[in-house]
Amino acid sequence: MKKTHIIAILVIVVLALALYFMRRGSDGVAVINLVDLFPGAAKASTMPADQALHVKVLDVGGDSRTAIFMHPTSRLTYKDVLVPDDAWLRAWVALDPAMWDKGGDGVLFRFGVSDGRSYEEFVNLVVDPAHNPNDRKWQPVMVDLSAFAGMRVDLIFNTNSSPPGRPASEQFDWAYWGSPEVIVQR
């Protein structure tokens, strides 16, 4: 056998093994990294958007993630996203640990999908580490998007400045969506 044939066979075997190991994980394979798409997303906030929304690495309890800072009240919309089959939104939410002892009242994290005709909300979660020690970590968020498979939709992330029923207070509301991505479950 020629040397070039052996090299070609080795390359094919290596690629096949890489694909096998990428697909076999139960965590799913990231197909849309929303942090990478952040610059093109539509941004709205009660503050100037360049101050209220940006990307940074945040460490929460020794778990570092590339995250999107969304100071409440803010909205981030990824427009016209083609949802693959078996898709899920996977993300984590947290407040900056530097704010935990400052006396804030928490943040309402919301996520929904719009098909252009209607909006469906899937996440409505209050994170309040100042008053709830269980919120002093990244909180996982998983949303089944399979109902939208093959459709182009808007993925809409919101942060609101206070839990429902409380007066709006933006003090110490340094809210983050960590490592948001659309994954495919295999």
URGILIN-V654599 format. One line per field, one symbol per residue. ss: DSSP state (H for helix, E for strand, L for the rest). burial: I if it has 16 or more other ideal C-beta (glycine too) atoms within 10 Angstrom, else O. Layout:
ss = ???
burial = ???
This chain:
ss = LLHHHHHHHHHHHHHHHHHHHHHHLLLLEEEEELLLLHHHLEEEELLLHHHHEEEEEEEELLEEEEEEEELLLEEEEEEEEELLLLEEEEEEEEELHHHLLLLLLLEEEEEEEELLLLEEEEEEEEELLLLLHHHLLLEEEEEELHHHLLLEEEEEEEEELLLLLLLLLLLLLLEEEEEEEEEELL
burial = OOOOOOOOOOOOOOOOOOOOOOOOOOOIIOOIOIIOOIOOIOIOIOOOIOOIIOOOOIOIOOOOIIIIIIIIIIIIIIOOIOIIOIIIIIIIIIIIOOIIOOOIIIIIIIIIIOOOOOOOOOIOOIIIIIOOOOIIIIIOIOIOIOOIOOOOIIIIIIIIIIOOOOOOOIOIIIIIIIIIIIIIOO
